[in-house]
Amino acid sequence: MTRSDLVTQLAERFAQLTQRDTEFAVKTMLDAMSDALSRGHRIEIRGFGSFAINRRPPRVGRNPRSGEQVTIPEKLVPHFKPGKALREAVDGQANVPETTPDTLSAPQD
């Protein structure tokens, strides 16, 4: 799902909001989340998951073309950890077998 898909889906679901209002709301929320992460804050959305910043320490790597050693500086990268409800929802969708009229008729032992 892309950002524009999200905006379209929300605008369809909430008829009282215009497409422009929905786009503004999504942009504002994502900007606020980006700003919070860039300042080093953690974001937790209950039932969905949490966003945090992980530190990747500096290390020595190799240039694949020349084989020369290269120092790779420290990086701060965003990390998402799904919440329990999201994990269960996704896992439940993956494990649901397709139902046919034969499987719904009578329980089998």
C-alpha positions, 0 to 999 in steps of 0.5 A: 500500500502506498501513501496515495492508496492510504489516502484514497482508502481513508477518504472512501471510508470517512465520507465526511472528509474530503480527499484534500483533508485526508491527504493533509491528515496523513501527511501531518501524521507521517511528518510528526512521526518522522520528526519524533524519530529524528529527535531520537524519540520512540513511537508506540502505537498500541495494537500496531507496533513501535518505532525506535532508532537503532544504532549501528556501530562503526565498523571496517568493511571492504570495497568489493571492487578493490578489496581495500578496507574501508571504515564505515561510520556509525549509523542511526536507523529506524526500526519497526517492531510489530505489536502482538495484535498485528503479529496475530492478525498477520499470522492468522491471515497466513494460516487460514485455509481456503474454505470450500462448501465441503469443509463447512458441511460437517466437522471431521474427526 
